[in-house]
């Protein structure tokens, strides 16, 4: 992707970003609509991206793969300078921001996994001592009958 003078072009087409990042064009448009990445239009109304978008898309994909929501990713990316490729220091700051939440989710999932073994075979999830659906029989405080079903 060299420019007319043989140097590295500073802009990429949507197809080039899709190819280089492994993300579909429609996904790039979606990310843009959610404020995760940005582009501009040429005089011919063609979409162009700065080269920094490749790293931003990589950050989005990594964050999504560990369960970080798009709104949280957008807020984190908004702290980065526009037009500059995020670097290792930026990533360290972003990942530290998510670490506490990930640690909490790991703890919750481990607890769920360990308690799930005691429920296999039950099927109803309504017994008084179900540690997953009704820990400490809290539903009894709401009265008898199904408390977690929403009326139609």
C-alpha positions in Angstrom: 0.0 0.0 0.0 2.3 2.6 -1.2 1.3 6.0 -2.4 2.2 7.8 -5.6 5.6 8.7 -4.4 6.4 5.2 -3.3 6.0 6.0 0.4 3.5 4.5 2.8 -0.1 5.8 2.3 -1.6 7.2 5.4 -5.2 6.1 4.4 -6.9 2.8 3.7 -10.1 1.9 1.9 -12.8 0.0 3.8 -11.9 -3.1 1.7 -8.2 -2.8 2.7 -9.1 -2.5 6.4 -11.4 -5.5 6.1 -8.7 -7.6 4.5 -5.9 -6.6 6.8 -8.0 -6.9 10.0 -9.9 -10.0 9.1 -13.2 -8.2 9.9 -16.1 -8.0 7.4 -16.9 -4.6 5.8 -20.3 -4.7 7.4 -18.6 -5.1 10.8 -16.5 -2.1 10.1 -19.6 -0.1 9.3 -21.2 -1.4 12.5 -18.2 -0.4 14.6 -18.3 3.0 13.0 -22.0 3.5 13.7 -21.3 2.7 17.3 -18.5 5.2 17.6 -15.7 2.7 17.9 -13.8 3.7 14.8 -14.1 6.6 12.4 -13.5 7.4 8.8 -13.9 10.2 6.4 -15.2 10.6 2.8 -13.2 11.4 -0.3 -14.5 13.9 -2.9 -15.8 10.8 -4.7 -17.8 9.9 -1.5 -15.5 6.8 -0.8 -14.8 5.9 2.8 -11.2 6.2 4.0 -9.6 5.2 7.3 -6.4 6.2 9.0 -3.8 3.4 9.5 -4.4 3.6 13.3 -7.8 1.9 12.7 -6.1 -1.4 12.2 -4.8 -1.4 15.8 -8.2 -0.1 17.1 -10.0 -3.0 15.4 -7.5 -5.4 17.0 -8.2 -3.9 20.4 -12.0 -4.2 19.8 -11.7 -7.9 18.8 -9.5 -8.8 21.8 -11.7 -6.9 24.2 -14.9 -8.6 22.7 -13.3 -12.0 22.9 -13.0 -11.7 26.7 -16.5 -10.4 27.1 -16.1 -6.6 27.2 -19.2 -4.9 25.9 -19.1 -2.5 22.9 -20.2 0.5 25.0 -17.3 -0.1 27.4 -14.9 -0.6 24.6 -16.1 2.7 23.0 -15.6 4.6 26.2 -12.1 3.2 26.6 -11.2 4.0 22.9 -12.5 7.5 23.4 -9.6 8.1 25.8 -7.0 7.5 23.0 -5.7 10.3 20.9 -7.4 10.4 17.5 -5.2 9.6 14.5 -2.4 8.0 16.5 -1.9 4.2 16.5 -2.5 2.9 20.0 0.7 1.7 21.5 1.8 -0.7 24.3 1.3 2.0 27.0 -2.2 2.7 25.7 -3.0 -1.0 25.8 -1.7 -1.4 29.4 -4.0 1.4 30.5 -7.0 0.0 28.7 -6.5 -3.5 29.9 -5.9 -2.4 33.5 -9.3 -0.6 33.2 -11.0 -4.0 32.4 -9.0 -6.2 34.7 -11.1 -5.8 37.9 -14.3 -6.5 36.0 -12.7 -9.6 34.4 -11.4 -10.9 37.7 -15.0 -10.5 39.2 -16.5 -12.4 36.3 -13.9 -15.2 36.6 -14.8 -15.5 40.3 -18.5 -15.6 39.5 -18.1 -18.1 36.7 -15.9 -20.4 39.0 -18.6 -20.2 41.7 -21.3 -21.0 39.2 -19.3 -24.0 37.8 -18.7 -25.3 41.3 -22.3 -25.0 42.3 -23.7 -26.3 39.0 -22.5 -29.8 39.8 -24.9 -30.0 42.7 -27.8 -29.2 40.5 -27.3 -31.5 37.6 -30.2 -33.8 37.3 -32.6 -31.6 39.3 -34.0 -29.8 36.3 -36.5 -27.7 38.1 -34.3 -25.0 39.7 -37.1 -24.3 42.1 -36.1 -26.2 45.2 -35.7 -24.2 48.4 -31.9 -24.7 48.5 -31.0 -24.2 44.9 -27.7 -22.2 45.1 -28.1 -21.0 41.5 -31.6 -19.7 41.1 -32.7 -19.2 44.7 -29.7 -18.9 47.1 -30.8 -18.8 50.7 -34.4 -19.3 49.6 -34.8 -15.5 49.0 -37.8 -16.2 46.8 -39.8 -17.3 49.8 -39.9 -13.7 51.0 -42.0 -12.9 47.9 -44.6 -15.5 48.7 -45.5 -19.0 47.4 -45.5 -20.1 43.8 -43.3 -19.2 40.9 -41.6 -15.9 41.7 -39.2 -15.6 38.7 -41.6 -16.1 35.9 -42.8 -13.0 34.2 -46.5 -12.8 33.3 -47.3 -12.7 29.6 
